[in-house]
């Protein structure tokens, strides 16, 4: 195992965490819509590094999204722009009442990716 320090001389990677709850039978549909609505826009956004979607085995309808940003300030400038609100509204409309909640974890505890471990 190798423990690697990320961005040792630069700013650490900002990590956005979102907990989404949907009707359990709408999880696959949410993932499809998220790709169409959000991921397609994020891919062309400055500072976007990647995204993970985690589906809970034990809590039906729970989805955890982890988004990696090259810079906290760039990410926050996107968050304050109107397109984020528009995309949230599109998701809510297209989920037809099956989007139950969204919790943005970073507002409580901001995380930065500084290390990763790999089998190299």
Secondary structure, 3 states (H helix, E strand, C coil): CEEEECCCCCCCEEEEEEEEEECHHHHHHHHHHHHHHHHHHHCCCCCEEEEEEEECCCCCCEEEEEEEECCHHHHHHHHCCHHHHHHHHHHHHHCCCCEEEEEEHHHCCCEEECEEEECC
